[in-house]
Amino acid sequence: MTTSKYSFTLNSDLYIKDPTSSETGRKVIASGAKLILENGIEAFTAKKLATEAGITEATVYKYFANKQRLLQYYFQLYWTWLEQQVKVFTAIE
């Protein structure tokens, strides 16, 4: 499972190799998020991600089995982060 600075975990079934475990993996996640924000999910491809991250397309697939798993990772990351934010901002002091 992946743990972030926000203290939440992601389902390890979504990836082959934990992308937070290496600089290259973190680059995959950051570059993919940037591409999705700039161009949308429809235009997102592993090839474009590899180009943006400065890696080979094969390297992307060392972390994620396919585009769907990578997108599921982003969705789970977002929803888990959002749930954490709701807890933080609705906590009674």
Secondary structure as GFF3:
##gff-version 3
##sequence-region A 1 93
A	DSSP	beta_strand	2	3	.	.	.	ID=ss1
A	DSSP	beta_strand	9	10	.	.	.	ID=ss2
A	DSSP	three_ten_helix	12	14	.	.	.	ID=ss3
A	DSSP	three_ten_helix	19	21	.	.	.	ID=ss4
A	DSSP	alpha_helix	23	39	.	.	.	ID=ss5
A	DSSP	alpha_helix	46	53	.	.	.	ID=ss6
A	DSSP	alpha_helix	57	63	.	.	.	ID=ss7
A	DSSP	alpha_helix	67	90	.	.	.	ID=ss8
###
